[in-house]
């Protein structure tokens, strides 16, 4: 994948993507462990430990969590502005604090209501979408994860900040845990 090119740019977005993929994989492996006749807790525990190391490395980059529903938040903000601006335009010249407070509350409620409606619509659409294959069944999962972690570790080693260079050590630990989880692969399926 061209996204895992070590010279492609920021490590932080790649770490977020690796964390999301591992979170889905760990959840799937854990669900399989719970419904199995003969539970095997080692596989998903090792994947979870690899995810923990990736999150530790991401913490060294001070990665802020992404806004998960950006378009929804933007639409809700626009709705709040379109409610507040006409109400402010209708007010006479010298305004008192009480009408301004009422307008602010009306804009806040309009923003929250639209955000809730858009989120519910997105959830309802996601429920109707067909499920794809489980992440743990992907035959290239471990190779893709390993390549992504190696690329991030390479970029972290070349960083000028000592904190970010320390992230390379965390990513090497994540590689070790990922290899240990891959050794457990026949028992996970």
TORLUMTI-811071 format. One line per field, with one value per residue: residue number from 1; x, y, z of N, C-alpha, C in turn; chain. Coordinates in Angstrom, 1 decimal. Example, Ala and Ser with C-alpha at 12.3 -4.5 7.8 and 13.67 -1.06 7.14 Angstrom:
BEGIN
num = 1; 2
n_c1 = 13.2; 12.8
n_c2 = -5.7; -2.2
n_c3 = 7.8; 7.1
ca_c1 = 12.3; 13.7
ca_c2 = -4.5; -1.1
ca_c3 = 7.8; 7.1
c_c1 = 13.2; 12.9
c_c2 = -3.3; 0.0
c_c3 = 7.8; 7.9
chaine = A; A
***
This chain:
BEGIN
num = 1; 2; 3; 4; 5; 6; 7; 8; 9; 10; 11; 12; 13; 14; 15; 16; 17; 18; 19; 20; 21; 22; 23; 24; 25; 26; 27; 28; 29; 30; 31; 32; 33; 34; 35; 36; 37; 38; 39; 40; 41; 42; 43; 44; 45; 46; 47; 48; 49; 50; 51; 52; 53; 54; 55; 56; 57; 58; 59; 60; 61; 62; 63; 64; 65; 66; 67; 68; 69; 70; 71; 72; 73; 74; 75; 76; 77; 78; 79; 80; 81; 82; 83; 84; 85; 86; 87; 88; 89; 90; 91; 92; 93; 94; 95; 96; 97; 98; 99; 100; 101; 102; 103; 104; 105; 106; 107; 108; 109; 110; 111; 112; 113; 114; 115; 116; 117; 118; 119; 120; 121; 122; 123; 124; 125; 126; 127; 128; 129; 130; 131; 132; 133; 134; 135; 136; 137; 138; 139; 140; 141; 142; 143; 144; 145; 146; 147; 148; 149; 150; 151; 152; 153; 154; 155; 156; 157; 158; 159; 160; 161; 162; 163; 164; 165; 166; 167; 168; 169; 170; 171; 172; 173; 174; 175; 176; 177; 178; 179; 180; 181; 182; 183; 184; 185; 186; 187; 188; 189
n_c1 = 0.8; 0.5; 0.1; 1.5; 4.1; 7.3; 8.3; 6.2; 5.0; 3.2; 3.3; 1.4; -1.3; -1.2; -0.7; -3.1; -4.9; -3.9; -4.4; -7.2; -7.8; -6.7; -8.2; -10.8; -10.1; -9.3; -11.7; -13.3; -11.8; -12.1; -14.8; -15.1; -13.7; -15.4; -17.7; -16.8; -16.4; -14.2; -12.4; -9.9; -7.8; -5.5; -4.8; -6.4; -5.6; -2.9; -3.1; -4.4; -2.5; -0.6; -2.0; -2.2; 0.5; 0.8; -0.9; 0.4; 2.7; 1.5; 0.6; 3.0; 3.3; 1.4; -1.2; -4.2; -7.6; -9.5; -12.2; -15.1; -17.5; -17.4; -18.8; -21.4; -21.2; -20.3; -22.6; -24.5; -23.4; -23.7; -26.5; -27.0; -25.9; -27.5; -29.9; -29.3; -28.3; -30.5; -32.2; -30.7; -30.6; -33.2; -33.5; -33.8; -31.7; -30.2; -29.6; -30.7; -29.4; -31.0; -32.6; -30.5; -29.4; -31.5; -31.5; -29.0; -29.4; -31.4; -30.1; -28.2; -29.8; -31.0; -28.7; -28.0; -30.3; -30.3; -27.9; -28.3; -30.4; -29.1; -27.1; -28.6; -29.8; -27.6; -26.8; -29.0; -28.8; -26.4; -27.0; -28.6; -26.7; -24.9; -22.8; -19.3; -16.5; -15.1; -12.6; -10.5; -10.4; -9.1; -6.6; -4.3; -3.9; -2.0; 0.4; -0.1; -0.5; 2.0; 3.8; 2.8; 3.4; 6.2; 6.9; 6.0; 7.7; 10.2; 10.0; 9.7; 12.2; 13.8; 13.1; 13.5; 12.9; 13.3; 11.3; 9.6; 11.3; 11.5; 9.1; 9.6; 10.6; 8.4; 6.8; 8.4; 8.0; 5.3; 5.4; 6.6; 4.5; 2.5; 3.7; 3.7; 1.0; 0.3; 1.5; -0.3; -2.4; -3.6; -5.1; -7.0; -8.8
n_c2 = -1.2; 2.2; 4.0; 3.2; 3.9; 4.7; 7.2; 8.8; 10.8; 12.0; 10.2; 10.0; 9.9; 7.4; 5.8; 6.1; 4.8; 2.2; 1.6; 1.7; -0.5; -2.6; -2.5; -3.3; -5.9; -7.1; -7.0; -8.7; -11.1; -11.5; -11.8; -14.2; -15.8; -15.8; -17.2; -19.7; -23.3; -24.3; -22.2; -19.8; -17.7; -16.5; -15.5; -13.1; -11.6; -11.2; -9.7; -7.5; -6.5; -5.7; -3.6; -1.9; -1.2; 0.2; 2.3; 3.5; 4.4; 6.2; 8.0; 9.2; 10.8; 12.6; 12.3; 13.6; 12.5; 11.7; 13.6; 11.9; 12.1; 14.2; 15.5; 15.5; 17.1; 19.5; 20.1; 20.5; 22.6; 24.6; 24.7; 25.8; 28.3; 29.3; 29.6; 31.3; 33.7; 34.9; 35.5; 37.3; 39.4; 40.3; 41.6; 44.7; 47.7; 48.6; 45.9; 43.7; 41.6; 39.3; 38.6; 38.0; 35.8; 34.0; 33.6; 32.5; 30.1; 29.0; 28.6; 26.7; 24.5; 24.0; 23.2; 20.9; 19.3; 18.9; 17.6; 15.2; 14.1; 13.7; 11.9; 9.7; 9.0; 8.2; 6.0; 4.3; 3.9; 2.5; 0.2; -1.2; -1.8; -4.4; -6.7; -7.0; -9.3; -10.7; -9.0; -10.5; -12.7; -11.9; -12.7; -11.2; -9.6; -9.6; -9.2; -6.7; -5.1; -5.5; -4.3; -1.7; -1.0; -1.3; 0.7; 3.0; 2.9; 3.2; 5.8; 7.0; 6.5; 8.2; 10.7; 14.0; 14.6; 13.4; 12.1; 11.2; 9.5; 7.5; 6.3; 4.5; 2.3; 1.4; 0.6; -1.5; -3.3; -3.7; -5.0; -7.4; -8.5; -8.7; -10.6; -12.8; -13.1; -13.9; -16.4; -17.8; -18.2; -20.6; -21.6; -19.6; -19.7
n_c3 = 0.0; -0.7; 1.2; 3.4; 3.0; 4.1; 3.8; 3.3; 4.9; 7.8; 10.8; 12.8; 11.7; 10.5; 12.7; 14.1; 12.2; 12.2; 14.9; 14.9; 13.1; 14.5; 16.8; 15.8; 15.0; 17.5; 18.9; 17.3; 17.6; 20.3; 20.6; 19.2; 20.9; 23.2; 22.3; 21.7; 21.9; 23.1; 24.7; 23.8; 25.0; 24.5; 21.9; 21.3; 23.4; 23.0; 20.6; 21.7; 23.4; 21.5; 20.4; 22.6; 22.8; 20.4; 20.9; 23.0; 21.6; 19.9; 21.8; 22.4; 20.3; 20.7; 19.8; 18.9; 19.4; 16.5; 15.1; 15.0; 13.8; 11.7; 9.4; 10.4; 12.7; 11.5; 9.9; 11.9; 13.3; 11.3; 11.2; 13.7; 13.4; 11.4; 12.7; 14.7; 13.5; 11.9; 14.0; 15.5; 13.7; 13.7; 16.1; 17.8; 17.8; 20.5; 22.5; 25.0; 27.7; 28.2; 25.9; 24.1; 25.4; 25.2; 22.5; 22.1; 23.5; 21.9; 19.5; 20.3; 21.1; 18.6; 17.1; 18.6; 18.2; 15.4; 15.0; 16.5; 15.0; 12.5; 13.2; 14.1; 11.7; 10.2; 11.8; 11.4; 8.7; 8.6; 9.9; 8.1; 6.1; 4.5; 6.3; 6.1; 5.6; 8.6; 10.4; 11.4; 9.7; 7.5; 5.2; 4.8; 7.0; 9.2; 7.8; 6.6; 8.9; 10.1; 8.2; 8.3; 10.9; 11.0; 9.1; 10.5; 12.7; 11.5; 10.6; 13.1; 14.3; 12.8; 13.6; 15.1; 17.7; 21.0; 22.4; 20.3; 19.1; 21.0; 20.6; 18.6; 19.9; 21.4; 19.2; 18.2; 20.3; 19.8; 17.4; 18.2; 19.8; 17.9; 16.2; 18.0; 18.3; 15.8; 15.7; 17.1; 15.4; 14.1; 16.2; 16.6; 14.5
ca_c1 = 0.0; 1.3; -0.1; 2.5; 5.4; 7.9; 8.6; 4.9; 4.6; 3.0; 3.2; 0.3; -2.5; -1.0; -0.9; -4.6; -5.5; -3.4; -5.1; -8.6; -7.8; -6.4; -9.4; -11.8; -9.6; -9.3; -13.1; -13.7; -11.2; -12.6; -16.2; -15.0; -13.3; -16.6; -18.7; -16.1; -16.6; -12.9; -11.9; -8.5; -7.7; -4.1; -4.7; -6.8; -4.9; -1.7; -3.4; -4.7; -1.2; 0.0; -2.8; -1.7; 1.8; 0.6; -1.5; 1.5; 3.5; 0.6; 0.6; 4.3; 3.1; 0.3; -2.2; -5.6; -8.5; -10.2; -13.6; -15.6; -18.7; -17.1; -19.8; -22.5; -20.9; -20.3; -24.0; -25.2; -22.9; -24.3; -27.9; -27.0; -25.6; -28.6; -30.9; -28.9; -28.1; -31.7; -32.8; -30.0; -30.9; -34.5; -33.5; -33.6; -30.4; -29.6; -30.2; -30.6; -28.8; -31.9; -32.9; -29.3; -29.2; -32.5; -31.1; -27.9; -29.9; -32.2; -29.1; -27.6; -30.8; -31.1; -27.5; -28.1; -31.3; -29.9; -26.8; -29.0; -31.2; -28.2; -26.5; -29.6; -30.0; -26.3; -26.8; -30.0; -28.2; -25.3; -27.7; -29.1; -25.6; -24.4; -21.6; -18.2; -15.9; -14.5; -11.2; -9.6; -10.4; -8.3; -5.4; -3.2; -4.0; -0.8; 1.4; -0.4; -0.2; 3.5; 4.3; 2.5; 4.1; 7.6; 7.0; 5.9; 8.9; 11.3; 9.8; 9.9; 13.6; 14.4; 12.6; 14.5; 12.4; 13.6; 10.0; 9.1; 12.3; 11.1; 7.9; 10.1; 10.7; 7.0; 6.4; 9.1; 7.2; 4.0; 5.7; 6.8; 3.2; 1.8; 4.2; 3.2; -0.5; 0.3; 1.8; -1.5; -3.4; -4.4; -6.1; -8.1; -9.8
ca_c2 = 0.0; 3.4; 4.8; 2.8; 4.3; 5.3; 8.6; 9.4; 11.9; 11.9; 8.9; 10.0; 9.3; 5.9; 5.1; 6.1; 3.8; 0.9; 1.4; 1.3; -1.8; -3.6; -2.6; -4.2; -7.3; -7.6; -7.2; -9.9; -12.3; -11.7; -12.4; -15.6; -16.5; -16.0; -18.1; -20.9; -24.4; -24.4; -20.8; -19.5; -16.3; -16.0; -14.8; -11.7; -10.9; -10.7; -8.6; -6.4; -6.0; -5.0; -2.4; -1.1; -0.6; 1.2; 3.5; 4.2; 5.1; 7.3; 9.0; 10.0; 11.8; 13.4; 12.2; 13.9; 11.6; 12.4; 13.8; 10.7; 12.5; 15.5; 16.1; 15.8; 18.3; 20.7; 20.5; 21.0; 24.0; 25.5; 24.9; 26.7; 29.6; 29.8; 29.9; 32.5; 35.0; 35.6; 36.0; 38.5; 40.4; 40.8; 42.4; 46.2; 48.2; 48.2; 44.7; 43.4; 40.3; 38.2; 38.1; 37.4; 34.5; 33.2; 33.3; 31.5; 28.8; 28.4; 28.1; 25.5; 23.4; 23.6; 22.4; 19.5; 18.5; 18.5; 16.6; 14.0; 13.6; 13.2; 10.7; 8.6; 8.6; 7.5; 4.7; 3.5; 3.4; 1.5; -1.1; -1.8; -2.2; -5.8; -6.9; -7.6; -10.4; -10.3; -8.5; -11.6; -13.6; -11.3; -13.4; -10.3; -8.7; -9.5; -8.6; -5.3; -4.5; -5.5; -3.3; -0.4; -0.7; -1.1; 2.1; 4.0; 2.8; 3.8; 7.3; 7.5; 6.5; 9.3; 12.0; 14.8; 14.6; 12.1; 11.4; 10.4; 8.3; 6.5; 5.6; 3.4; 1.1; 0.9; 0.0; -2.7; -4.2; -4.0; -6.0; -8.7; -9.0; -9.1; -11.9; -13.8; -13.4; -14.6; -17.8; -18.4; -18.1; -21.8; -21.8; -18.6; -20.0
ca_c3 = 0.0; -0.8; 2.5; 4.4; 2.6; 5.3; 3.5; 2.9; 5.7; 9.2; 11.5; 13.7; 11.1; 10.3; 14.0; 14.3; 11.4; 12.8; 16.1; 14.5; 12.5; 15.6; 17.7; 15.2; 15.1; 18.8; 19.2; 16.6; 18.2; 21.6; 20.4; 18.8; 22.1; 24.0; 21.8; 21.3; 22.8; 23.8; 24.6; 23.7; 25.4; 24.2; 20.6; 21.3; 24.4; 22.4; 19.7; 22.5; 23.9; 20.4; 20.3; 23.7; 22.4; 19.3; 21.5; 23.7; 20.6; 19.5; 22.9; 22.3; 19.2; 21.2; 18.7; 19.3; 18.8; 15.4; 15.2; 14.3; 12.9; 11.3; 8.6; 11.2; 13.5; 10.7; 9.6; 13.1; 13.5; 10.3; 11.6; 14.8; 12.9; 10.6; 13.6; 15.5; 12.8; 11.7; 15.3; 15.9; 12.8; 14.0; 17.3; 17.6; 18.0; 21.8; 23.0; 26.4; 27.8; 28.2; 24.5; 23.6; 26.1; 24.6; 21.1; 22.2; 23.9; 20.8; 18.6; 20.9; 20.9; 17.1; 16.8; 19.2; 17.6; 14.1; 15.2; 16.9; 13.8; 11.5; 13.8; 14.1; 10.3; 9.9; 12.4; 10.8; 7.4; 8.9; 10.3; 6.9; 5.3; 4.7; 7.0; 5.3; 6.3; 9.9; 10.2; 11.8; 8.6; 6.4; 5.2; 4.8; 8.2; 9.9; 6.9; 6.5; 10.2; 10.3; 7.3; 8.8; 12.2; 10.6; 8.5; 11.6; 13.6; 10.8; 10.7; 14.5; 14.5; 12.1; 14.1; 15.9; 19.1; 21.7; 22.7; 19.2; 18.8; 21.9; 20.1; 17.8; 20.9; 21.6; 18.0; 18.1; 21.2; 19.1; 16.4; 18.9; 20.2; 16.7; 15.8; 18.9; 18.0; 14.5; 16.0; 17.7; 14.3; 13.9; 17.3; 16.5; 13.5
c_c1 = 0.9; 1.1; 0.9; 3.9; 6.1; 8.2; 7.4; 4.4; 4.3; 2.8; 1.9; -1.0; -2.4; -1.2; -2.4; -5.3; -5.1; -4.2; -6.6; -8.7; -7.6; -7.6; -10.5; -11.4; -9.7; -10.8; -13.6; -13.1; -11.8; -14.1; -16.1; -14.5; -14.5; -17.6; -18.1; -16.4; -15.3; -12.2; -10.4; -8.2; -6.4; -4.1; -5.2; -6.1; -3.6; -2.0; -3.8; -3.5; -0.5; -0.7; -2.4; -0.4; 1.7; 0.0; -0.5; 2.4; 2.8; 0.6; 1.9; 4.2; 2.0; -0.8; -3.6; -6.6; -9.3; -11.6; -14.3; -16.8; -18.5; -18.2; -21.1; -22.3; -20.9; -21.7; -24.7; -24.7; -23.6; -25.8; -27.9; -26.8; -26.8; -29.8; -30.6; -28.8; -29.4; -32.4; -32.0; -30.3; -32.3; -34.5; -33.2; -32.2; -29.8; -30.3; -29.9; -30.0; -29.7; -32.3; -31.7; -29.1; -30.2; -32.1; -29.9; -28.4; -30.7; -31.2; -28.4; -28.6; -31.0; -29.9; -27.6; -29.1; -30.9; -28.8; -27.4; -29.7; -30.2; -27.5; -27.4; -29.8; -28.7; -26.3; -27.8; -29.5; -27.2; -25.9; -28.1; -28.0; -25.2; -23.0; -20.5; -17.6; -15.3; -13.1; -10.2; -9.4; -9.5; -7.0; -4.1; -3.2; -2.7; 0.3; 1.2; -0.1; 1.3; 4.2; 4.0; 3.2; 5.6; 7.8; 6.9; 7.2; 10.1; 11.2; 10.1; 11.4; 14.3; 14.0; 13.6; 14.1; 12.7; 12.4; 9.5; 10.0; 12.0; 9.9; 8.4; 10.2; 9.4; 6.5; 7.1; 8.4; 5.9; 4.3; 5.9; 5.4; 2.4; 2.3; 3.8; 1.8; -0.6; 0.6; 0.6; -2.6; -4.2; -5.4; -7.2; -9.1; -10.6
c_c2 = 1.2; 4.3; 4.4; 3.1; 5.1; 6.8; 9.4; 10.6; 11.5; 10.5; 8.9; 9.5; 7.8; 5.2; 5.0; 5.0; 2.4; 0.6; 1.0; -0.1; -2.9; -3.7; -3.4; -5.7; -7.9; -7.9; -8.5; -11.2; -12.6; -12.3; -13.9; -16.4; -16.8; -17.0; -19.5; -22.0; -24.5; -23.0; -20.7; -18.0; -15.7; -15.1; -13.4; -11.0; -10.4; -9.6; -7.3; -5.7; -5.2; -3.6; -1.4; -0.4; 0.5; 2.5; 4.2; 5.0; 6.4; 8.4; 9.8; 11.0; 12.7; 13.5; 12.5; 12.9; 12.3; 12.6; 12.7; 11.1; 13.9; 16.2; 16.4; 17.0; 19.6; 21.1; 21.0; 22.4; 25.0; 25.7; 25.9; 28.1; 30.2; 30.1; 31.2; 33.8; 35.6; 36.2; 37.3; 39.7; 41.0; 41.6; 43.8; 46.5; 47.9; 47.0; 44.5; 42.0; 39.1; 37.8; 37.5; 36.0; 33.5; 32.7; 32.3; 30.1; 28.1; 27.9; 26.8; 24.3; 23.0; 22.8; 21.0; 18.7; 18.0; 17.4; 15.2; 13.3; 13.0; 12.0; 9.5; 8.1; 7.8; 6.1; 3.8; 3.0; 2.4; 0.2; -1.9; -2.3; -3.6; -5.8; -7.5; -8.7; -9.8; -9.9; -9.6; -12.6; -13.1; -12.0; -12.5; -9.3; -8.5; -8.9; -7.1; -4.5; -4.4; -4.4; -1.9; 0.0; -0.5; 0.3; 3.2; 4.0; 3.4; 5.3; 7.8; 7.5; 7.7; 10.7; 12.7; 14.8; 13.3; 11.4; 10.6; 9.3; 7.2; 5.7; 4.4; 2.1; 0.5; 0.1; -1.4; -3.8; -4.6; -5.1; -7.4; -9.3; -9.4; -10.4; -13.0; -14.1; -14.2; -16.1; -18.5; -18.5; -19.4; -22.0; -20.8; -19.0; -21.3
c_c3 = 0.0; 0.5; 3.5; 4.0; 3.7; 5.0; 3.1; 3.8; 7.2; 9.7; 12.3; 12.9; 10.8; 11.6; 14.4; 13.5; 11.9; 14.1; 15.9; 14.0; 13.6; 16.6; 17.1; 15.3; 16.5; 19.2; 18.6; 17.3; 19.6; 21.5; 20.0; 20.1; 23.1; 23.6; 21.4; 22.4; 23.7; 23.7; 24.5; 23.9; 25.0; 23.0; 20.7; 22.4; 23.8; 21.4; 20.5; 23.1; 22.8; 20.2; 21.4; 23.4; 21.3; 19.9; 22.4; 22.8; 20.1; 20.5; 22.9; 21.2; 19.6; 20.2; 19.3; 18.7; 17.7; 15.7; 14.3; 13.4; 12.5; 10.4; 9.4; 12.1; 12.7; 10.3; 10.8; 13.5; 12.6; 10.7; 12.7; 14.4; 12.1; 11.5; 14.3; 14.7; 12.4; 12.9; 15.7; 15.0; 13.1; 15.3; 17.0; 18.0; 19.4; 22.3; 24.4; 26.5; 27.7; 26.8; 23.9; 24.2; 25.5; 23.2; 21.1; 22.6; 22.7; 19.7; 19.1; 20.8; 19.5; 16.7; 17.3; 18.5; 16.2; 14.1; 15.6; 15.7; 12.8; 11.9; 13.7; 12.6; 9.8; 10.5; 11.8; 9.4; 7.6; 9.3; 9.1; 5.9; 5.5; 5.4; 6.0; 6.1; 7.6; 9.7; 10.5; 10.7; 7.4; 6.4; 5.2; 6.0; 8.8; 9.0; 6.8; 7.8; 10.4; 9.5; 7.8; 10.0; 11.9; 10.0; 9.5; 12.4; 12.8; 10.8; 12.1; 14.8; 13.9; 12.7; 15.0; 17.4; 19.8; 22.1; 21.5; 18.8; 19.8; 21.5; 19.2; 18.7; 21.1; 20.4; 17.8; 19.1; 20.5; 18.1; 17.0; 19.3; 19.0; 16.2; 16.7; 18.7; 16.7; 14.7; 16.5; 16.6; 14.1; 15.0; 17.2; 15.5; 13.8
chaine = A; A; A; A; A; A; A; A; A; A; A; A; A; A; A; A; A; A; A; A; A; A; A; A; A; A; A; A; A; A; A; A; A; A; A; A; A; A; A; A; A; A; A; A; A; A; A; A; A; A; A; A; A; A; A; A; A; A; A; A; A; A; A; A; A; A; A; A; A; A; A; A; A; A; A; A; A; A; A; A; A; A; A; A; A; A; A; A; A; A; A; A; A; A; A; A; A; A; A; A; A; A; A; A; A; A; A; A; A; A; A; A; A; A; A; A; A; A; A; A; A; A; A; A; A; A; A; A; A; A; A; A; A; A; A; A; A; A; A; A; A; A; A; A; A; A; A; A; A; A; A; A; A; A; A; A; A; A; A; A; A; A; A; A; A; A; A; A; A; A; A; A; A; A; A; A; A; A; A; A; A; A; A; A; A; A; A; A; A
***
